[in-house]
Amino acid sequence: MSETTAGAQEDPGVMQEKAAEAARLLRLLADEDRLLLLCLLATEGAMTAAALARALNLPDVRLSRLLDGLREDGLVAPCDGPREVTYRLTDPRTGRILTLLHDICCRPAG
């Protein structure tokens, strides 16, 4: 059991900083196209921009903006593939949140 679950209080300043980080991440996930893109990368692994565009049915301009923004926010990174640049999820916290969302929202109840 962690200290916080055992009843020890965290420093309010630290809690405020962590709350701001969490809120920022949740705002990034609140856009449906961004969320779908990140879910694809979390479940499929690295993908090319062309494969993402096909899977998401997005115009190239929209996909490019999404990838640029997610790269700037540190959630995805490009990696050079043999022929095309591929994108991968880089933030493990985001991967954990996406896994939890998938378990809650995408798996059959029961």
PyMOL commands that place a pseudoatom at each C-alpha (Angstrom):
pseudoatom trace, name=CA, resn=MET, resi=1, chain=A, elem=C, hetatm=0, pos=[0.000, 0.000, 0.000]
pseudoatom trace, name=CA, resn=SER, resi=2, chain=A, elem=C, hetatm=0, pos=[1.361, 3.438, -0.887]
pseudoatom trace, name=CA, resn=GLU, resi=3, chain=A, elem=C, hetatm=0, pos=[1.824, 6.204, 1.656]
pseudoatom trace, name=CA, resn=THR, resi=4, chain=A, elem=C, hetatm=0, pos=[-1.139, 8.158, 0.338]
pseudoatom trace, name=CA, resn=THR, resi=5, chain=A, elem=C, hetatm=0, pos=[-3.464, 5.154, 0.542]
pseudoatom trace, name=CA, resn=ALA, resi=6, chain=A, elem=C, hetatm=0, pos=[-2.149, 4.427, 4.040]
pseudoatom trace, name=CA, resn=GLY, resi=7, chain=A, elem=C, hetatm=0, pos=[-3.418, 7.813, 5.184]
pseudoatom trace, name=CA, resn=ALA, resi=8, chain=A, elem=C, hetatm=0, pos=[-0.353, 10.051, 4.952]
pseudoatom trace, name=CA, resn=GLN, resi=9, chain=A, elem=C, hetatm=0, pos=[-1.163, 13.458, 3.493]
pseudoatom trace, name=CA, resn=GLU, resi=10, chain=A, elem=C, hetatm=0, pos=[0.710, 14.866, 0.530]
pseudoatom trace, name=CA, resn=ASP, resi=11, chain=A, elem=C, hetatm=0, pos=[1.998, 18.401, 0.466]
pseudoatom trace, name=CA, resn=PRO, resi=12, chain=A, elem=C, hetatm=0, pos=[-0.840, 20.662, -0.819]
pseudoatom trace, name=CA, resn=GLY, resi=13, chain=A, elem=C, hetatm=0, pos=[1.542, 22.439, -3.210]
pseudoatom trace, name=CA, resn=VAL, resi=14, chain=A, elem=C, hetatm=0, pos=[2.614, 19.133, -4.731]
pseudoatom trace, name=CA, resn=MET, resi=15, chain=A, elem=C, hetatm=0, pos=[-0.996, 18.007, -4.970]
pseudoatom trace, name=CA, resn=GLN, resi=16, chain=A, elem=C, hetatm=0, pos=[-1.890, 21.238, -6.774]
pseudoatom trace, name=CA, resn=GLU, resi=17, chain=A, elem=C, hetatm=0, pos=[0.947, 20.721, -9.282]
pseudoatom trace, name=CA, resn=LYS, resi=18, chain=A, elem=C, hetatm=0, pos=[-0.113, 17.105, -9.892]
pseudoatom trace, name=CA, resn=ALA, resi=19, chain=A, elem=C, hetatm=0, pos=[-3.746, 18.159, -10.295]
pseudoatom trace, name=CA, resn=ALA, resi=20, chain=A, elem=C, hetatm=0, pos=[-2.695, 20.723, -12.914]
pseudoatom trace, name=CA, resn=GLU, resi=21, chain=A, elem=C, hetatm=0, pos=[-0.697, 18.047, -14.786]
pseudoatom trace, name=CA, resn=ALA, resi=22, chain=A, elem=C, hetatm=0, pos=[-3.635, 15.624, -14.666]
pseudoatom trace, name=CA, resn=ALA, resi=23, chain=A, elem=C, hetatm=0, pos=[-6.075, 18.289, -15.870]
pseudoatom trace, name=CA, resn=ARG, resi=24, chain=A, elem=C, hetatm=0, pos=[-3.749, 19.159, -18.772]
pseudoatom trace, name=CA, resn=LEU, resi=25, chain=A, elem=C, hetatm=0, pos=[-3.530, 15.505, -19.815]
pseudoatom trace, name=CA, resn=LEU, resi=26, chain=A, elem=C, hetatm=0, pos=[-7.280, 15.037, -19.542]
pseudoatom trace, name=CA, resn=ARG, resi=27, chain=A, elem=C, hetatm=0, pos=[-7.853, 18.138, -21.707]
pseudoatom trace, name=CA, resn=LEU, resi=28, chain=A, elem=C, hetatm=0, pos=[-5.591, 16.596, -24.352]
pseudoatom trace, name=CA, resn=LEU, resi=29, chain=A, elem=C, hetatm=0, pos=[-7.618, 13.374, -24.258]
pseudoatom trace, name=CA, resn=ALA, resi=30, chain=A, elem=C, hetatm=0, pos=[-10.939, 15.250, -24.409]
pseudoatom trace, name=CA, resn=ASP, resi=31, chain=A, elem=C, hetatm=0, pos=[-10.754, 15.754, -28.199]
pseudoatom trace, name=CA, resn=GLU, resi=32, chain=A, elem=C, hetatm=0, pos=[-12.356, 12.764, -29.943]
pseudoatom trace, name=CA, resn=ASP, resi=33, chain=A, elem=C, hetatm=0, pos=[-9.891, 12.687, -32.866]
pseudoatom trace, name=CA, resn=ARG, resi=34, chain=A, elem=C, hetatm=0, pos=[-6.878, 12.946, -30.539]
pseudoatom trace, name=CA, resn=LEU, resi=35, chain=A, elem=C, hetatm=0, pos=[-8.301, 10.237, -28.304]
pseudoatom trace, name=CA, resn=LEU, resi=36, chain=A, elem=C, hetatm=0, pos=[-8.904, 7.889, -31.239]
pseudoatom trace, name=CA, resn=LEU, resi=37, chain=A, elem=C, hetatm=0, pos=[-5.411, 8.514, -32.594]
pseudoatom trace, name=CA, resn=LEU, resi=38, chain=A, elem=C, hetatm=0, pos=[-3.817, 7.809, -29.214]
pseudoatom trace, name=CA, resn=CYS, resi=39, chain=A, elem=C, hetatm=0, pos=[-5.978, 4.707, -28.716]
pseudoatom trace, name=CA, resn=LEU, resi=40, chain=A, elem=C, hetatm=0, pos=[-4.811, 3.362, -32.067]
pseudoatom trace, name=CA, resn=LEU, resi=41, chain=A, elem=C, hetatm=0, pos=[-1.177, 3.908, -31.159]
pseudoatom trace, name=CA, resn=ALA, resi=42, chain=A, elem=C, hetatm=0, pos=[-1.733, 2.317, -27.751]
pseudoatom trace, name=CA, resn=THR, resi=43, chain=A, elem=C, hetatm=0, pos=[-3.391, -0.787, -29.178]
pseudoatom trace, name=CA, resn=GLU, resi=44, chain=A, elem=C, hetatm=0, pos=[-1.602, -1.168, -32.517]
pseudoatom trace, name=CA, resn=GLY, resi=45, chain=A, elem=C, hetatm=0, pos=[1.842, 0.158, -31.661]
pseudoatom trace, name=CA, resn=ALA, resi=46, chain=A, elem=C, hetatm=0, pos=[3.762, 2.406, -34.029]
pseudoatom trace, name=CA, resn=MET, resi=47, chain=A, elem=C, hetatm=0, pos=[1.881, 3.407, -37.188]
pseudoatom trace, name=CA, resn=THR, resi=48, chain=A, elem=C, hetatm=0, pos=[2.648, 5.489, -40.252]
pseudoatom trace, name=CA, resn=ALA, resi=49, chain=A, elem=C, hetatm=0, pos=[0.779, 8.721, -40.874]
pseudoatom trace, name=CA, resn=ALA, resi=50, chain=A, elem=C, hetatm=0, pos=[-0.845, 7.106, -43.929]
pseudoatom trace, name=CA, resn=ALA, resi=51, chain=A, elem=C, hetatm=0, pos=[-2.108, 4.164, -41.852]
pseudoatom trace, name=CA, resn=LEU, resi=52, chain=A, elem=C, hetatm=0, pos=[-3.428, 6.535, -39.190]
pseudoatom trace, name=CA, resn=ALA, resi=53, chain=A, elem=C, hetatm=0, pos=[-5.195, 8.647, -41.822]
pseudoatom trace, name=CA, resn=ARG, resi=54, chain=A, elem=C, hetatm=0, pos=[-6.869, 5.555, -43.291]
pseudoatom trace, name=CA, resn=ALA, resi=55, chain=A, elem=C, hetatm=0, pos=[-7.878, 4.173, -39.898]
pseudoatom trace, name=CA, resn=LEU, resi=56, chain=A, elem=C, hetatm=0, pos=[-9.224, 7.494, -38.648]
pseudoatom trace, name=CA, resn=ASN, resi=57, chain=A, elem=C, hetatm=0, pos=[-10.662, 8.679, -41.966]
pseudoatom trace, name=CA, resn=LEU, resi=58, chain=A, elem=C, hetatm=0, pos=[-9.171, 12.125, -41.420]
pseudoatom trace, name=CA, resn=PRO, resi=59, chain=A, elem=C, hetatm=0, pos=[-7.941, 14.654, -43.964]
pseudoatom trace, name=CA, resn=ASP, resi=60, chain=A, elem=C, hetatm=0, pos=[-4.140, 14.902, -44.103]
pseudoatom trace, name=CA, resn=VAL, resi=61, chain=A, elem=C, hetatm=0, pos=[-4.174, 18.475, -42.816]
pseudoatom trace, name=CA, resn=ARG, resi=62, chain=A, elem=C, hetatm=0, pos=[-6.178, 17.539, -39.699]
pseudoatom trace, name=CA, resn=LEU, resi=63, chain=A, elem=C, hetatm=0, pos=[-3.994, 14.499, -38.995]
pseudoatom trace, name=CA, resn=SER, resi=64, chain=A, elem=C, hetatm=0, pos=[-0.831, 16.548, -39.421]
pseudoatom trace, name=CA, resn=ARG, resi=65, chain=A, elem=C, hetatm=0, pos=[-2.079, 19.133, -36.925]
pseudoatom trace, name=CA, resn=LEU, resi=66, chain=A, elem=C, hetatm=0, pos=[-3.034, 16.429, -34.452]
pseudoatom trace, name=CA, resn=LEU, resi=67, chain=A, elem=C, hetatm=0, pos=[0.350, 14.729, -34.705]
pseudoatom trace, name=CA, resn=ASP, resi=68, chain=A, elem=C, hetatm=0, pos=[2.209, 18.042, -34.430]
pseudoatom trace, name=CA, resn=GLY, resi=69, chain=A, elem=C, hetatm=0, pos=[0.285, 18.990, -31.308]
pseudoatom trace, name=CA, resn=LEU, resi=70, chain=A, elem=C, hetatm=0, pos=[0.690, 15.581, -29.677]
pseudoatom trace, name=CA, resn=ARG, resi=71, chain=A, elem=C, hetatm=0, pos=[4.400, 15.632, -30.480]
pseudoatom trace, name=CA, resn=GLU, resi=72, chain=A, elem=C, hetatm=0, pos=[4.772, 19.100, -28.922]
pseudoatom trace, name=CA, resn=ASP, resi=73, chain=A, elem=C, hetatm=0, pos=[2.928, 17.866, -25.833]
pseudoatom trace, name=CA, resn=GLY, resi=74, chain=A, elem=C, hetatm=0, pos=[5.270, 14.883, -25.530]
pseudoatom trace, name=CA, resn=LEU, resi=75, chain=A, elem=C, hetatm=0, pos=[2.627, 12.202, -26.058]
pseudoatom trace, name=CA, resn=VAL, resi=76, chain=A, elem=C, hetatm=0, pos=[3.845, 10.857, -29.409]
pseudoatom trace, name=CA, resn=ALA, resi=77, chain=A, elem=C, hetatm=0, pos=[7.167, 10.766, -31.189]
pseudoatom trace, name=CA, resn=PRO, resi=78, chain=A, elem=C, hetatm=0, pos=[8.153, 10.059, -34.765]
pseudoatom trace, name=CA, resn=CYS, resi=79, chain=A, elem=C, hetatm=0, pos=[10.538, 7.217, -35.477]
pseudoatom trace, name=CA, resn=ASP, resi=80, chain=A, elem=C, hetatm=0, pos=[12.152, 6.572, -38.818]
pseudoatom trace, name=CA, resn=GLY, resi=81, chain=A, elem=C, hetatm=0, pos=[10.837, 3.438, -40.409]
pseudoatom trace, name=CA, resn=PRO, resi=82, chain=A, elem=C, hetatm=0, pos=[12.351, 1.666, -43.390]
pseudoatom trace, name=CA, resn=ARG, resi=83, chain=A, elem=C, hetatm=0, pos=[10.277, 3.693, -45.854]
pseudoatom trace, name=CA, resn=GLU, resi=84, chain=A, elem=C, hetatm=0, pos=[8.045, 6.075, -43.929]
pseudoatom trace, name=CA, resn=VAL, resi=85, chain=A, elem=C, hetatm=0, pos=[8.055, 7.902, -40.634]
pseudoatom trace, name=CA, resn=THR, resi=86, chain=A, elem=C, hetatm=0, pos=[6.017, 6.102, -38.015]
pseudoatom trace, name=CA, resn=TYR, resi=87, chain=A, elem=C, hetatm=0, pos=[4.548, 7.524, -34.841]
pseudoatom trace, name=CA, resn=ARG, resi=88, chain=A, elem=C, hetatm=0, pos=[4.481, 5.894, -31.442]
pseudoatom trace, name=CA, resn=LEU, resi=89, chain=A, elem=C, hetatm=0, pos=[3.051, 6.668, -28.033]
pseudoatom trace, name=CA, resn=THR, resi=90, chain=A, elem=C, hetatm=0, pos=[5.809, 7.964, -25.746]
pseudoatom trace, name=CA, resn=ASP, resi=91, chain=A, elem=C, hetatm=0, pos=[4.165, 8.824, -22.441]
pseudoatom trace, name=CA, resn=PRO, resi=92, chain=A, elem=C, hetatm=0, pos=[3.624, 5.712, -20.281]
pseudoatom trace, name=CA, resn=ARG, resi=93, chain=A, elem=C, hetatm=0, pos=[1.054, 7.525, -18.110]
pseudoatom trace, name=CA, resn=THR, resi=94, chain=A, elem=C, hetatm=0, pos=[-1.064, 8.170, -21.181]
pseudoatom trace, name=CA, resn=GLY, resi=95, chain=A, elem=C, hetatm=0, pos=[-0.775, 4.495, -22.115]
pseudoatom trace, name=CA, resn=ARG, resi=96, chain=A, elem=C, hetatm=0, pos=[-2.052, 3.491, -18.670]
pseudoatom trace, name=CA, resn=ILE, resi=97, chain=A, elem=C, hetatm=0, pos=[-4.995, 5.890, -18.901]
pseudoatom trace, name=CA, resn=LEU, resi=98, chain=A, elem=C, hetatm=0, pos=[-5.868, 4.655, -22.396]
pseudoatom trace, name=CA, resn=THR, resi=99, chain=A, elem=C, hetatm=0, pos=[-5.765, 1.036, -21.201]
pseudoatom trace, name=CA, resn=LEU, resi=100, chain=A, elem=C, hetatm=0, pos=[-8.114, 1.892, -18.352]
pseudoatom trace, name=CA, resn=LEU, resi=101, chain=A, elem=C, hetatm=0, pos=[-10.471, 3.780, -20.693]
pseudoatom trace, name=CA, resn=HIS, resi=102, chain=A, elem=C, hetatm=0, pos=[-10.447, 0.810, -23.061]
pseudoatom trace, name=CA, resn=ASP, resi=103, chain=A, elem=C, hetatm=0, pos=[-11.298, -1.562, -20.210]
pseudoatom trace, name=CA, resn=ILE, resi=104, chain=A, elem=C, hetatm=0, pos=[-14.151, 0.670, -19.042]
pseudoatom trace, name=CA, resn=CYS, resi=105, chain=A, elem=C, hetatm=0, pos=[-15.581, 1.851, -22.363]
pseudoatom trace, name=CA, resn=CYS, resi=106, chain=A, elem=C, hetatm=0, pos=[-14.704, -0.702, -25.024]
pseudoatom trace, name=CA, resn=ARG, resi=107, chain=A, elem=C, hetatm=0, pos=[-14.929, -4.122, -23.437]
pseudoatom trace, name=CA, resn=PRO, resi=108, chain=A, elem=C, hetatm=0, pos=[-18.267, -5.866, -23.175]
pseudoatom trace, name=CA, resn=ALA, resi=109, chain=A, elem=C, hetatm=0, pos=[-19.862, -5.577, -19.750]
pseudoatom trace, name=CA, resn=GLY, resi=110, chain=A, elem=C, hetatm=0, pos=[-20.095, -8.734, -17.758]
for i in range(1, 110): cmd.bond("trace and resi %d" % i, "trace and resi %d" % (i + 1))
show_as sticks, trace
zoom trace
